[in-house]
Amino acid sequence: MIGRLVYLAAGAAIGGYVVHRVNRARRSLTPGGIADRVEGRVSEYRGALQELNEDLAEAVREEEAELLRRYAPEPRALRSADAAPPGRAERG
């Protein structure tokens, strides 16, 4: 008698789990379920693209600052009036 009760309880538990999984699969295949999955994926990709955009913008700013530091002309106010241009010897 106890063996039959164990099998009955196990069958009820397994049956409940199977019904739950079937209902969940059925809901995920409805247009609303598909839309929810697509929306979730799109939001993940949107977040990843925003991170990529921020990283690229930061890299571009760093590269631009390096190039400006390296190749930007010096302001005329900082140069001395009697100094020769770089690379040329003074005449005289």
N, C-alpha and C positions, 0 to 999 in steps of 0.2 A: 504494500500500500504506500509506503513512504517513497519507494522507487518511482511509482507512478506520479506522485506529487513533484518529485525532483524533475522528472521529464516534462511535466506540465508547466512548471515554472520556467525551465530552460526554454521550452518552446514558446512561451509567452514573451520572454525577454528577447529571443531571437526574432520572433515575429514583429514585435514592436520596433526593434532596430531596423529591420528590413522595410517596414512601412515608412519609418522616418526617412530613410535614405531615398526611397522611391519618391516620396513627396518632395524632398529637397531637389532631386534631379529633375522632377517634373516642373517645379517652379523655376529652376535655372534655365529651362528650355523655352519658357514663355518669352514673348517679346520684352516684357518688363525685366525679366531676369537677364536676358542677353544685353539689354541696354545698361543694366547695372554693372555687368562685367566689363562692357566696353568703356563705360564712364570711369570705372576704377583704373583700367589700363591707361586711358588717356590722361588721367590726373597723374599717374606715376610717370608717364613720359613727359608731361608738361613740367613736372618738378625736376626731372633729370635734365631737360633742355634749359631750364632756367639756371641750374647750377653750372652747366656747360657754358652758357652765355656769360655768366658772372666771371667764371674762371678765364675765359678768353678775353673779356674786357680788361680784367686785371693784368693779364699778360701783355696785352697791347699797350696799356698805360705804362707798364714797366719798360717795355721796349722803346716806347716813344720818349720817355724820360732819359733813358740811356743814350739814345741817338741825339737828343737835344743837348745833353751834357757833353757828348763827344764832338758834335759837329756844329752846334749853334755858334754864330759869330759873337764875339765879345761886344758888349755895349761900348759905344765910343767914349762915354764919360769915364769909363774905367781905364782906358788906354792913356798912356802919357803922350803928350803932343809931340815930343821930340824923339820918341822911340821909333825905330825902324820897323817896317812890317816883318813878320816872322819869315826867316829864310833868306833875308837880304842883308848884306853887309852895309854898314854906314859908309857914305862917301865923305871924304874930307881930309 
